[in-house]
Amino acid sequence: MRKALAQNPNLLRTLIGMGVTLIFLLAYAVYGATISTEYYIYKSNSEEVELELGEPERYYDDVSDSTTWTWDIELNGVNLTWVNLSASSLSTSAVISISNAAGIYSHPDLGDPDAREFSCTDSCLKRNEHLANSTDGTAEIYSLTDPDPALRGTGTVYADSKEEAKQKASDLINTTFEPTNFRITVKENGSRTVNPTVMLTQVNEELSEINQFEVDAATEFMWALAAVIGCFSMVLVPSFTVYFAARAKQRKLDLKLEAAKGALEEE
C-alpha cells in the first residue's frame, strides 16, 4: 500500500471516489429494481346480504322426543365466498346444521378473532354438512365456499400490464358456486312449538380496483443506499484501518530514527 501510494499520491483519493461512485450506482440499481415492479394489488368489494328464510318446516319425533326445524333456501352463487349461520333462542343441547350438496369449508375457529395460529386453508374441512352445538341458547357456523384467500378482499397478481393484471384478478374472483340450494336444520330436545330465531347471511365479491404496487421512492432509495454503504464498509473499513494503523506505526518509527540520528550528530 505504501509503495502504491508513493508511486501514485492520488491513489487514496481515487479509491474513495470510486467507492462513493459505486455506492451510488449500486444504490440506484437496488432502488430501480424495487420500484420497477410488475406486481399489481387488487381489491374486491364484499356485499353481505341477510337472507329471508321464511317459515320453517316442523317435525316432531315422539320416539326420541325431539323437534326438528328445517329451512330450504337458494343463494346467489356468483362470486359467493362466505355463508354464515347463526341461531338464538335455542333450547339446551340444541344442534344447528347447514348442508349443501357440493360441500362447503368450515372449522370451529373460523370467524373467531381470538383464534391463534389458525389458517382456514390448512385447517378447514370440506363437508356436505357442518354442525354446531348451542351454548347459552346460541350457536354459529361460519363457512366458506373456497378457503383460498385470493378470492376475497385483497390480493396480488404478476402481470406485464394493468390490463393483463385486471384480467388475472377477474379470473380469480369471478366464480360460480353450484348447486346453490342450502338446507338449515335445528334439532331441539322435547316438543317445541316456537321455532328459534335463525339468521343466514351470504357474502359475494366484486372486483373494485387494481393498482400497480408502489413504494415511497425516497425511503426506498435511502434504504438501498444504507444497505450498499454497509456492504462496502464491511470490506473497506478493515482495509483502511490496517492502512492507517501501519501509517501511524511508521510515523513513530520515523520519529525514533530522527531522534536517534539527532543524538548521534550531537555526539
C-alpha positions, 0 to 999 in steps of 0.5 A, spaced: 500 500 500 505 504 501 509 503 495 502 504 491 501 510 494 508 513 493 508 511 486 501 514 485 499 520 491 492 520 488 491 513 489 487 514 496 483 519 493 481 515 487 479 509 491 474 513 495 471 516 489 470 510 486 467 507 492 462 513 493 461 512 485 459 505 486 455 506 492 451 510 488 450 506 482 449 500 486 444 504 490 440 506 484 440 499 481 437 496 488 432 502 488 430 501 480 429 494 481 424 495 487 420 500 484 420 497 477 415 492 479 410 488 475 406 486 481 399 489 481 394 489 488 387 488 487 381 489 491 374 486 491 368 489 494 364 484 499 356 485 499 353 481 505 346 480 504 341 477 510 337 472 507 329 471 508 328 464 510 321 464 511 317 459 515 320 453 517 318 446 516 316 442 523 317 435 525 316 432 531 319 425 533 315 422 539 320 416 539 326 420 541 322 426 543 325 431 539 323 437 534 326 438 528 326 445 524 328 445 517 329 451 512 330 450 504 333 456 501 337 458 494 343 463 494 346 467 489 352 463 487 356 468 483 362 470 486 359 467 493 365 466 498 362 466 505 355 463 508 354 464 515 349 461 520 347 463 526 341 461 531 338 464 538 333 462 542 335 455 542 333 450 547 339 446 551 343 441 547 340 444 541 344 442 534 344 447 528 346 444 521 347 447 514 348 442 508 349 443 501 350 438 496 357 440 493 360 441 500 362 447 503 369 449 508 368 450 515 372 449 522 370 451 529 375 457 529 373 460 523 370 467 524 373 467 531 378 473 532 381 470 538 383 464 534 391 463 534 395 460 529 389 458 525 389 458 517 382 456 514 386 453 508 390 448 512 385 447 517 378 447 514 374 441 512 370 440 506 363 437 508 356 436 505 354 438 512 357 442 518 354 442 525 354 446 531 352 445 538 348 451 542 351 454 548 347 459 552 341 458 547 346 460 541 350 457 536 354 459 529 357 456 523 361 460 519 363 457 512 366 458 506 365 456 499 373 456 497 378 457 503 383 460 498 384 467 500 385 470 493 378 470 492 376 475 497 378 482 499 385 483 497 390 480 493 396 480 488 397 478 481 404 478 476 402 481 470 406 485 464 400 490 464 394 493 468 390 490 463 393 483 463 393 484 471 385 486 471 384 480 467 388 475 472 384 478 478 377 477 474 379 470 473 380 469 480 374 472 483 369 471 478 366 464 480 360 460 480 358 456 486 353 450 484 348 447 486 346 453 490 340 450 494 342 450 502 338 446 507 338 449 515 336 444 520 335 445 528 334 439 532 331 441 539 330 436 545 322 435 547 316 438 543 317 445 541 312 449 538 316 456 537 321 455 532 328 459 534 330 465 531 335 463 525 339 468 521 343 466 514 347 471 511 351 470 504 357 474 502 359 475 494 365 479 491 366 484 486 372 486 483 373 494 485 380 496 483 387 494 481 393 498 482 400 497 480 404 496 487 408 502 489 413 504 494 415 511 497 421 512 492 425 516 497 425 511 503 426 506 498 432 509 495 435 511 502 434 504 504 438 501 498 443 506 499 444 504 507 444 497 505 450 498 499 454 503 504 454 497 509 456 492 504 462 496 502 464 498 509 464 491 511 470 490 506 473 497 506 473 499 513 478 493 515 482 495 509 483 502 511 484 501 518 490 496 517 492 502 512 492 507 517 494 503 523 501 501 519 501 509 517 501 511 524 506 505 526 511 508 521 510 515 523 513 513 530 518 509 527 520 515 523 520 519 529 525 514 533 530 514 527 530 522 527 531 522 534 536 517 534 540 520 528 539 527 532 543 524 538 548 521 534 550 528 530 550 531 537 555 526 539 
